[in-house]
Structure formats: structure tokens, C-alpha cells
Amino acid sequence: MQIVKTRAEASAKKPITFPDSDKVSLLNHKVAMLVQDIDRLEETKNYLLRRLAKAEDMANKLRGDEDVDMWFWQDNGEDHPESMVDSLTVVMTAGDLRREIHRQLAPMRALQHRATALAQAVEFYAHQAQYAGSWLGGNPFHVMEDGGRVARNALAFAEKGGEA
């Protein structure tokens, strides 16, 4: 390999040439790469068109260009999600959504708290019954024969929210 020292020598050099078969395979490779690029671009275009259609749909709903049932959340006590049909579009802030979820879950949390307190009370009084039974030297649960005193105490404990 010769090292070119001047521009004149560089321009005087002949370009490197390839045999025709190499040129064809190189062109075939380039064509295959371009086809792959076209396929990727087509997929991207289709994805973007679907997203655009969804965005236009939502914009039309918000503008009221379509005859679409829509409810704007008021958060004034007159919103009743249980009476809304599934296809109804509801517009609300994220804060309103979080408050509504919290409101809907509050009774379940209270019930869960009471169930936990009741389970703790039952465990506590079952332990007490076993202790009392071992003290009396008989069946550990004969204490319950006293008109269900242990069960009543467990229920009272649970109704107080688990506080003795």
C-alpha cells in the first residue's frame, strides 16, 4: 500500500473498484436494510395514527363535537358513580379520584379493622380460657359455660375497637 503525500497524488489515484458480483451483493444488502427500515417506519406510522385517532376522539368528546354522554365530576355530594353506565365518560381531577377511592374504601377498612380487633379478642380470651381451665384443673373451655361470658367479653372488646 502506498501512502499519498499530496493532494495531486490523491486525486491522481484511481478509486478502488469491486467486481460486479460484489457490487450486486452489496446493493442487495443495502436494499434489504432499506426494506427493514421501511417496515419499521410503517409500524411506527400505524402506531402514531392509532394514537392520533384516540387523541382526536377524546378532543371531540371534550369539545362536545360528538353526541357523547359525559359527566363532569362536581364533588358536591350529587355524584353517584353507582348509577353511571359503564360507557359514560367522567371528567375529574386526580385529587377528586383519590378522594372518591378513599371514600369508597373507607367502610371496607373499618370492617377490616373490626375483624382484626375481633380476631385479637378471640385469641386473647381463648388464651384466658385455657389459663383459667388449667387453673381449675379441667376442660379449658368449661369457663364458657358461664352464660358465654368469654364470648361476651370478646365481643365487647371488639366493639371498643380492640381497646381493653
N, CA and C atoms as a LAMMPS dump frame, in Angstrom:
ITEM: TIMESTEP
0
ITEM: NUMBER OF ATOMS
492
ITEM: BOX BOUNDS ff ff ff
-5.0000000000000000e+02 5.0000000000000000e+02
-5.0000000000000000e+02 5.0000000000000000e+02
-5.0000000000000000e+02 5.0000000000000000e+02
ITEM: ATOMS id mol type element x y z
1 1 1 N 0.843 -1.166 0
2 1 2 C 0 0 0
3 1 3 C 0.891 1.232 0
4 2 1 N 0.556 2.175 -0.85
5 2 2 C 1.334 3.408 -0.947
6 2 3 C 0.693 4.484 -0.097
7 3 1 N 1.489 5.325 0.476
8 3 2 C 0.989 6.452 1.252
9 3 3 C 0.958 7.661 0.329
10 4 1 N -0.192 8.324 0.271
11 4 2 C -0.367 9.5 -0.586
12 4 3 C 0.157 10.695 0.184
13 5 1 N 1.021 11.473 -0.471
14 5 2 C 1.652 12.583 0.225
15 5 3 C 1.061 13.925 -0.15
16 6 1 N 0.518 14.07 -1.328
17 6 2 C -0.007 15.366 -1.758
18 6 3 C -1.409 15.2 -2.29
19 7 1 N -2.114 16.33 -2.408
20 7 2 C -3.464 16.294 -2.969
21 7 3 C -3.433 15.871 -4.426
22 8 1 N -2.468 16.284 -5.111
23 8 2 C -2.36 15.935 -6.527
24 8 3 C -2.212 14.429 -6.67
25 9 1 N -1.409 13.833 -5.833
26 9 2 C -1.254 12.382 -5.886
27 9 3 C -2.564 11.691 -5.519
28 10 1 N -3.291 12.249 -4.525
29 10 2 C -4.544 11.645 -4.099
30 10 3 C -5.585 11.699 -5.203
31 11 1 N -5.658 12.834 -5.908
32 11 2 C -6.654 12.938 -6.978
33 11 3 C -6.238 12.126 -8.191
34 12 1 N -4.981 11.863 -8.342
35 12 2 C -4.499 11.093 -9.477
36 12 3 C -4.735 9.604 -9.28
37 13 1 N -4.931 9.185 -8.016
38 13 2 C -5.141 7.757 -7.758
39 13 3 C -6.498 7.332 -8.262
40 14 1 N -6.557 6.146 -8.757
41 14 2 C -7.812 5.59 -9.236
42 14 3 C -8.618 5.091 -8.03
43 15 1 N -9.943 5.255 -8.077
44 15 2 C -10.759 4.731 -6.98
45 15 3 C -10.714 3.204 -6.96
46 16 1 N -10.914 2.664 -5.789
47 16 2 C -10.914 1.203 -5.652
48 16 3 C -12.197 0.678 -6.285
49 17 1 N -12.067 -0.348 -7.065
50 17 2 C -13.241 -0.927 -7.724
51 17 3 C -13.465 -2.339 -7.22
52 18 1 N -14.742 -2.764 -7.288
53 18 2 C -15.115 -4.103 -6.871
54 18 3 C -15.604 -4.867 -8.08
55 19 1 N -15.489 -6.166 -8.027
56 19 2 C -16.075 -6.959 -9.113
57 19 3 C -17.596 -6.805 -9.091
58 20 1 N -18.222 -7.044 -10.234
59 20 2 C -19.666 -6.862 -10.361
60 20 3 C -20.457 -7.698 -9.361
61 21 1 N -20.029 -8.905 -9.086
62 21 2 C -20.77 -9.763 -8.151
63 21 3 C -20.764 -9.167 -6.747
64 22 1 N -19.657 -8.561 -6.346
65 22 2 C -19.591 -7.911 -5.039
66 22 3 C -20.492 -6.682 -5.003
67 23 1 N -20.537 -5.942 -6.095
68 23 2 C -21.396 -4.759 -6.155
69 23 3 C -22.86 -5.163 -6.01
70 24 1 N -23.242 -6.248 -6.685
71 24 2 C -24.628 -6.706 -6.63
72 24 3 C -24.978 -7.159 -5.206
73 25 1 N -24.112 -7.911 -4.58
74 25 2 C -24.415 -8.388 -3.224
75 25 3 C -24.449 -7.219 -2.24
76 26 1 N -23.586 -6.241 -2.433
77 26 2 C -23.598 -5.054 -1.586
78 26 3 C -24.908 -4.284 -1.772
79 27 1 N -25.336 -4.124 -3.018
80 27 2 C -26.598 -3.431 -3.294
81 27 3 C -27.786 -4.22 -2.734
82 28 1 N -27.752 -5.54 -2.866
83 28 2 C -28.823 -6.364 -2.302
84 28 3 C -28.907 -6.191 -0.779
85 29 1 N -27.75 -6.147 -0.158
86 29 2 C -27.709 -5.951 1.293
87 29 3 C -28.294 -4.585 1.666
88 30 1 N -27.915 -3.557 0.93
89 30 2 C -28.431 -2.208 1.193
90 30 3 C -29.936 -2.149 0.972
91 31 1 N -30.42 -2.812 -0.07
92 31 2 C -31.857 -2.844 -0.347
93 31 3 C -32.579 -3.547 0.806
94 32 1 N -32.035 -4.665 1.284
95 32 2 C -32.658 -5.395 2.39
96 32 3 C -32.716 -4.534 3.644
97 33 1 N -31.649 -3.785 3.92
98 33 2 C -31.62 -2.889 5.077
99 33 3 C -32.672 -1.787 4.922
100 34 1 N -32.798 -1.242 3.715
101 34 2 C -33.783 -0.187 3.472
102 34 3 C -35.209 -0.722 3.611
103 35 1 N -35.452 -1.956 3.175
104 35 2 C -36.779 -2.569 3.319
105 35 3 C -37.118 -2.729 4.799
106 36 1 N -36.139 -3.156 5.6
107 36 2 C -36.365 -3.275 7.044
108 36 3 C -36.687 -1.912 7.656
109 37 1 N -35.951 -0.888 7.231
110 37 2 C -36.219 0.465 7.727
111 37 3 C -37.626 0.91 7.344
112 38 1 N -38.026 0.626 6.117
113 38 2 C -39.372 0.995 5.655
114 38 3 C -40.43 0.275 6.492
115 39 1 N -40.22 -1.011 6.788
116 39 2 C -41.162 -1.773 7.606
117 39 3 C -41.288 -1.169 9.011
118 40 1 N -40.142 -0.826 9.612
119 40 2 C -40.164 -0.205 10.94
120 40 3 C -40.893 1.13 10.901
121 41 1 N -40.629 1.917 9.873
122 41 2 C -41.295 3.21 9.748
123 41 3 C -42.801 3.035 9.543
124 42 1 N -43.193 2.02 8.806
125 42 2 C -44.611 1.748 8.577
126 42 3 C -45.306 1.382 9.893
127 43 1 N -44.661 0.532 10.704
128 43 2 C -45.213 0.163 12.004
129 43 3 C -45.338 1.384 12.905
130 44 1 N -44.316 2.206 12.911
131 44 2 C -44.338 3.426 13.724
132 44 3 C -45.45 4.352 13.263
133 45 1 N -45.599 4.497 11.949
134 45 2 C -46.653 5.352 11.397
135 45 3 C -48.024 4.847 11.814
136 46 1 N -48.258 3.531 11.728
137 46 2 C -49.547 2.961 12.112
138 46 3 C -49.83 3.173 13.598
139 47 1 N -48.811 2.989 14.428
140 47 2 C -48.96 3.208 15.864
141 47 3 C -49.333 4.67 16.137
142 48 1 N -48.619 5.592 15.5
143 48 2 C -48.894 7.015 15.708
144 48 3 C -50.274 7.4 15.189
145 49 1 N -50.716 6.793 14.09
146 49 2 C -52.055 7.076 13.578
147 49 3 C -53.13 6.594 14.56
148 50 1 N -52.91 5.436 15.186
149 50 2 C -53.866 4.943 16.187
150 50 3 C -53.915 5.891 17.39
151 51 1 N -52.75 6.332 17.834
152 51 2 C -52.705 7.276 18.966
153 51 3 C -53.38 8.585 18.608
154 52 1 N -53.157 9.052 17.39
155 52 2 C -53.774 10.293 16.941
156 52 3 C -55.293 10.153 16.913
157 53 1 N -55.789 9.017 16.432
158 53 2 C -57.243 8.794 16.383
159 53 3 C -57.837 8.82 17.786
160 54 1 N -57.151 8.198 18.748
161 54 2 C -57.635 8.218 20.133
162 54 3 C -57.636 9.64 20.683
163 55 1 N -56.578 10.376 20.409
164 55 2 C -56.494 11.756 20.896
165 55 3 C -57.585 12.624 20.265
166 56 1 N -57.834 12.435 18.974
167 56 2 C -58.894 13.198 18.308
168 56 3 C -60.255 12.84 18.89
169 57 1 N -60.443 11.56 19.193
170 57 2 C -61.695 11.113 19.814
171 57 3 C -61.923 11.83 21.141
172 58 1 N -60.889 11.849 21.965
173 58 2 C -61.008 12.495 23.265
174 58 3 C -61.222 13.995 23.107
175 59 1 N -60.516 14.621 22.182
176 59 2 C -60.689 16.055 21.956
177 59 3 C -62.115 16.36 21.506
178 60 1 N -62.667 15.529 20.634
179 60 2 C -64.051 15.722 20.187
180 60 3 C -65.023 15.588 21.352
181 61 1 N -64.759 14.625 22.227
182 61 2 C -65.633 14.451 23.383
183 61 3 C -65.563 15.676 24.289
184 62 1 N -64.345 16.148 24.537
185 62 2 C -64.183 17.296 25.424
186 62 3 C -64.758 18.57 24.825
187 63 1 N -64.658 18.726 23.513
188 63 2 C -65.203 19.91 22.846
189 63 3 C -66.706 19.831 22.709
190 64 1 N -67.21 18.608 22.76
191 64 2 C -68.643 18.431 22.591
192 64 3 C -69.049 18.332 21.137
193 65 1 N -68.091 18.05 20.242
194 65 2 C -68.409 17.922 18.827
195 65 3 C -69.242 16.68 18.536
196 66 1 N -69.147 15.697 19.396
197 66 2 C -69.894 14.462 19.203
198 66 3 C -71.021 14.404 20.214
199 67 1 N -72.014 13.63 19.913
200 67 2 C -73.103 13.418 20.851
201 67 3 C -72.672 12.309 21.805
202 68 1 N -71.889 12.674 22.824
203 68 2 C -71.305 11.715 23.741
204 68 3 C -71.802 12.023 25.146
205 69 1 N -72.199 10.969 25.868
206 69 2 C -72.582 11.159 27.26
207 69 3 C -71.33 11.401 28.081
208 70 1 N -71.331 12.507 28.813
209 70 2 C -70.159 12.866 29.601
210 70 3 C -70.634 13.506 30.893
211 71 1 N -69.949 13.193 31.985
212 71 2 C -70.264 13.784 33.272
213 71 3 C -69.02 14.482 33.807
214 72 1 N -69.152 15.745 34.159
215 72 2 C -68.069 16.485 34.799
216 72 3 C -68.279 16.376 36.3
217 73 1 N -67.339 15.733 36.97
218 73 2 C -67.438 15.45 38.401
219 73 3 C -67.563 16.759 39.167
220 74 1 N -68.595 16.847 40.02
221 74 2 C -68.857 18.068 40.766
222 74 3 C -68.262 18.032 42.178
223 75 1 N -68.161 16.839 42.754
224 75 2 C -67.688 16.642 44.122
225 75 3 C -68.52 17.465 45.112
226 76 1 N -69.838 17.469 44.869
227 76 2 C -70.748 18.221 45.733
228 76 3 C -71.743 17.303 46.442
229 77 1 N -71.476 16.01 46.412
230 77 2 C -72.376 15.056 47.042
231 77 3 C -73.456 14.537 46.114
232 78 1 N -73.565 15.114 44.943
233 78 2 C -74.587 14.691 43.983
234 78 3 C -74.028 13.757 42.912
235 79 1 N -72.751 13.434 43.003
236 79 2 C -72.145 12.489 42.067
237 79 3 C -72.387 11.081 42.612
238 80 1 N -72.99 10.232 41.807
239 80 2 C -73.281 8.871 42.249
240 80 3 C -72.739 7.885 41.207
241 81 1 N -71.468 7.45 41.365
242 81 2 C -70.856 6.558 40.373
243 81 3 C -71.624 5.255 40.185
244 82 1 N -72.301 4.791 41.223
245 82 2 C -73.023 3.52 41.1
246 82 3 C -74.189 3.62 40.119
247 83 1 N -74.657 4.835 39.847
248 83 2 C -75.779 4.989 38.921
249 83 3 C -75.321 5.294 37.494
250 84 1 N -74.006 5.425 37.287
251 84 2 C -73.479 5.769 35.962
252 84 3 C -73.275 4.508 35.134
253 85 1 N -73.602 4.581 33.856
254 85 2 C -73.373 3.439 32.965
255 85 3 C -71.877 3.309 32.701
256 86 1 N -71.438 2.116 32.358
257 86 2 C -70.009 1.854 32.178
258 86 3 C -69.388 2.675 31.052
259 87 1 N -70.17 3.005 30.032
260 87 2 C -69.607 3.719 28.885
261 87 3 C -69.566 5.232 29.083
262 88 1 N -70.075 5.721 30.234
263 88 2 C -70.107 7.157 30.494
264 88 3 C -68.696 7.675 30.735
265 89 1 N -68.325 8.734 30.024
266 89 2 C -67.027 9.363 30.241
267 89 3 C -67.171 10.328 31.414
268 90 1 N -66.286 10.174 32.411
269 90 2 C -66.322 11.027 33.593
270 90 3 C -65.03 11.84 33.617
271 91 1 N -65.176 13.16 33.742
272 91 2 C -64.02 14.046 33.793
273 91 3 C -63.87 14.525 35.228
274 92 1 N -62.703 14.238 35.822
275 92 2 C -62.449 14.643 37.198
276 92 3 C -60.96 14.845 37.406
277 93 1 N -60.612 15.588 38.449
278 93 2 C -59.198 15.793 38.752
279 93 3 C -58.647 14.553 39.457
280 94 1 N -57.346 14.433 39.478
281 94 2 C -56.709 13.296 40.148
282 94 3 C -57.02 13.325 41.647
283 95 1 N -57.06 14.52 42.229
284 95 2 C -57.386 14.639 43.654
285 95 3 C -58.795 14.154 43.947
286 96 1 N -59.752 14.512 43.065
287 96 2 C -61.123 14.033 43.229
288 96 3 C -61.176 12.513 43.119
289 97 1 N -60.414 11.95 42.194
290 97 2 C -60.382 10.498 42.019
291 97 3 C -59.844 9.817 43.276
292 98 1 N -58.743 10.347 43.827
293 98 2 C -58.179 9.759 45.044
294 98 3 C -59.162 9.85 46.213
295 99 1 N -59.831 11.003 46.365
296 99 2 C -60.808 11.161 47.448
297 99 3 C -61.976 10.181 47.283
298 100 1 N -62.433 9.999 46.055
299 100 2 C -63.554 9.093 45.805
300 100 3 C -63.153 7.651 46.106
301 101 1 N -61.957 7.258 45.712
302 101 2 C -61.476 5.9 46.013
303 101 3 C -61.39 5.714 47.523
304 102 1 N -60.842 6.712 48.211
305 102 2 C -60.721 6.638 49.67
306 102 3 C -62.109 6.53 50.313
307 103 1 N -63.055 7.327 49.821
308 103 2 C -64.417 7.308 50.353
309 103 3 C -65.06 5.933 50.133
310 104 1 N -64.856 5.356 48.953
311 104 2 C -65.458 4.059 48.64
312 104 3 C -64.839 2.942 49.489
313 105 1 N -63.551 3.068 49.807
314 105 2 C -62.866 2.01 50.559
315 105 3 C -62.976 2.175 52.07
316 106 1 N -63.429 3.327 52.555
317 106 2 C -63.481 3.586 53.995
318 106 3 C -64.316 2.553 54.753
319 107 1 N -65.535 2.203 54.302
320 107 2 C -66.294 1.193 55.048
321 107 3 C -65.584 -0.16 55.105
322 108 1 N -64.905 -0.521 54.019
323 108 2 C -64.19 -1.789 53.993
324 108 3 C -63.025 -1.76 54.987
325 109 1 N -62.337 -0.618 55.07
326 109 2 C -61.22 -0.511 56.021
327 109 3 C -61.729 -0.609 57.454
328 110 1 N -62.871 0.039 57.734
329 110 2 C -63.44 -0.021 59.082
330 110 3 C -63.833 -1.459 59.427
331 111 1 N -64.434 -2.149 58.486
332 111 2 C -64.831 -3.538 58.705
333 111 3 C -63.599 -4.417 58.918
334 112 1 N -62.56 -4.165 58.149
335 112 2 C -61.323 -4.927 58.291
336 112 3 C -60.706 -4.671 59.67
337 113 1 N -60.77 -3.429 60.141
338 113 2 C -60.232 -3.089 61.456
339 113 3 C -61.012 -3.816 62.549
340 114 1 N -62.348 -3.828 62.412
341 114 2 C -63.176 -4.523 63.402
342 114 3 C -62.907 -6.023 63.378
343 115 1 N -62.739 -6.599 62.193
344 115 2 C -62.469 -8.034 62.092
345 115 3 C -61.133 -8.373 62.744
346 116 1 N -60.137 -7.517 62.541
347 116 2 C -58.829 -7.736 63.16
348 116 3 C -58.943 -7.648 64.675
349 117 1 N -59.684 -6.64 65.158
350 117 2 C -59.864 -6.483 66.603
351 117 3 C -60.597 -7.681 67.187
352 118 1 N -61.611 -8.179 66.474
353 118 2 C -62.358 -9.339 66.954
354 118 3 C -61.459 -10.579 67.006
355 119 1 N -60.645 -10.76 65.983
356 119 2 C -59.734 -11.91 65.965
357 119 3 C -58.747 -11.83 67.128
358 120 1 N -58.245 -10.609 67.4
359 120 2 C -57.323 -10.446 68.529
360 120 3 C -58.029 -10.734 69.846
361 121 1 N -59.296 -10.291 69.959
362 121 2 C -60.054 -10.523 71.186
363 121 3 C -60.314 -12.01 71.394
364 122 1 N -60.706 -12.692 70.335
365 122 2 C -60.961 -14.125 70.441
366 122 3 C -59.694 -14.855 70.867
367 123 1 N -58.572 -14.484 70.259
368 123 2 C -57.3 -15.115 70.62
369 123 3 C -56.956 -14.847 72.084
370 124 1 N -57.153 -13.598 72.503
371 124 2 C -56.849 -13.218 73.883
372 124 3 C -57.719 -14.003 74.861
373 125 1 N -59.042 -14.02 74.599
374 125 2 C -59.941 -14.694 75.528
375 125 3 C -59.827 -16.211 75.447
376 126 1 N -59.449 -16.765 74.327
377 126 2 C -59.194 -18.202 74.248
378 126 3 C -57.993 -18.554 75.111
379 127 1 N -56.981 -17.704 75.074
380 127 2 C -55.803 -17.913 75.916
381 127 3 C -56.202 -17.813 77.389
382 128 1 N -57.047 -16.821 77.711
383 128 2 C -57.504 -16.662 79.091
384 128 3 C -58.303 -17.88 79.541
385 129 1 N -59.143 -18.41 78.63
386 129 2 C -59.948 -19.579 78.967
387 129 3 C -59.052 -20.79 79.213
388 130 1 N -58.027 -20.958 78.418
389 130 2 C -57.1 -22.077 78.619
390 130 3 C -56.384 -21.93 79.956
391 131 1 N -55.998 -20.699 80.263
392 131 2 C -55.303 -20.443 81.534
393 131 3 C -56.232 -20.734 82.719
394 132 1 N -57.474 -20.229 82.608
395 132 2 C -58.435 -20.455 83.69
396 132 3 C -58.757 -21.937 83.81
397 133 1 N -58.883 -22.609 82.689
398 133 2 C -59.178 -24.047 82.715
399 133 3 C -58.055 -24.825 83.357
400 134 1 N -56.825 -24.453 83.064
401 134 2 C -55.697 -25.169 83.666
402 134 3 C -55.64 -24.879 85.164
403 135 1 N -56.083 -23.721 85.569
404 135 2 C -56.122 -23.355 86.989
405 135 3 C -57.159 -24.182 87.721
406 136 1 N -58.284 -24.402 87.022
407 136 2 C -59.366 -25.15 87.647
408 136 3 C -59.183 -26.656 87.48
409 137 1 N -58.201 -27.051 86.668
410 137 2 C -57.858 -28.453 86.53
411 137 3 C -58.811 -29.261 85.673
412 138 1 N -59.522 -28.643 84.754
413 138 2 C -60.455 -29.405 83.938
414 138 3 C -60.382 -28.965 82.484
415 139 1 N -61.511 -29.084 81.812
416 139 2 C -61.634 -28.679 80.416
417 139 3 C -61.362 -27.169 80.332
418 140 1 N -60.422 -26.748 79.5
419 140 2 C -60.098 -25.324 79.471
420 140 3 C -61.252 -24.45 78.993
421 141 1 N -62.22 -25.019 78.315
422 141 2 C -63.304 -24.195 77.789
423 141 3 C -64.57 -24.3 78.628
424 142 1 N -64.506 -24.939 79.828
425 142 2 C -65.711 -25.004 80.651
426 142 3 C -66.087 -23.636 81.202
427 143 1 N -65.14 -22.695 81.149
428 143 2 C -65.403 -21.335 81.599
429 143 3 C -66.504 -20.711 80.737
430 144 1 N -66.598 -21.131 79.471
431 144 2 C -67.596 -20.574 78.566
432 144 3 C -69.007 -21 78.946
433 145 1 N -69.126 -22.017 79.804
434 145 2 C -70.444 -22.472 80.202
435 145 3 C -71.138 -21.436 81.064
436 146 1 N -70.394 -20.479 81.566
437 146 2 C -70.947 -19.438 82.425
438 146 3 C -71.68 -18.395 81.584
439 147 1 N -72.728 -18.825 80.873
440 147 2 C -73.543 -17.905 80.092
441 147 3 C -72.784 -17.261 78.954
442 148 1 N -71.707 -17.861 78.485
443 148 2 C -70.947 -17.307 77.364
444 148 3 C -70.178 -16.053 77.734
445 149 1 N -69.713 -15.977 79.007
446 149 2 C -69.013 -14.784 79.488
447 149 3 C -67.812 -14.437 78.612
448 150 1 N -67.033 -15.43 78.211
449 150 2 C -65.844 -15.171 77.401
450 150 3 C -66.244 -14.613 76.041
451 151 1 N -67.287 -15.176 75.432
452 151 2 C -67.742 -14.68 74.136
453 151 3 C -68.247 -13.256 74.252
454 152 1 N -69.002 -12.958 75.331
455 152 2 C -69.498 -11.581 75.515
456 152 3 C -68.336 -10.611 75.7
457 153 1 N -67.331 -11.028 76.471
458 153 2 C -66.162 -10.166 76.685
459 153 3 C -65.411 -9.922 75.371
460 154 1 N -65.287 -10.969 74.541
461 154 2 C -64.608 -10.82 73.25
462 154 3 C -65.357 -9.855 72.36
463 155 1 N -66.687 -9.943 72.342
464 155 2 C -67.498 -9.062 71.521
465 155 3 C -67.39 -7.619 72.01
466 156 1 N -67.448 -7.416 73.314
467 156 2 C -67.319 -6.063 73.886
468 156 3 C -65.953 -5.484 73.549
469 157 1 N -64.921 -6.322 73.625
470 157 2 C -63.56 -5.885 73.287
471 157 3 C -63.478 -5.427 71.828
472 158 1 N -64.087 -6.195 70.942
473 158 2 C -64.049 -5.863 69.524
474 158 3 C -64.854 -4.601 69.24
475 159 1 N -66.005 -4.438 69.931
476 159 2 C -66.837 -3.261 69.691
477 159 3 C -66.155 -1.975 70.155
478 160 1 N -65.257 -2.091 71.116
479 160 2 C -64.495 -0.913 71.581
480 160 3 C -63.311 -0.625 70.67
481 161 1 N -63.211 -1.354 69.579
482 161 2 C -62.113 -1.141 68.63
483 161 3 C -60.823 -1.795 69.056
484 162 1 N -60.906 -2.813 69.905
485 162 2 C -59.711 -3.547 70.308
486 162 3 C -59.031 -2.949 71.515
487 163 1 N -59.719 -2.047 72.214
488 163 2 C -59.13 -1.449 73.409
489 163 3 C -59.787 -2.053 74.64
490 164 1 N -58.959 -2.446 75.594
491 164 2 C -59.487 -3.081 76.818
492 164 3 C -60.064 -2.042 77.739
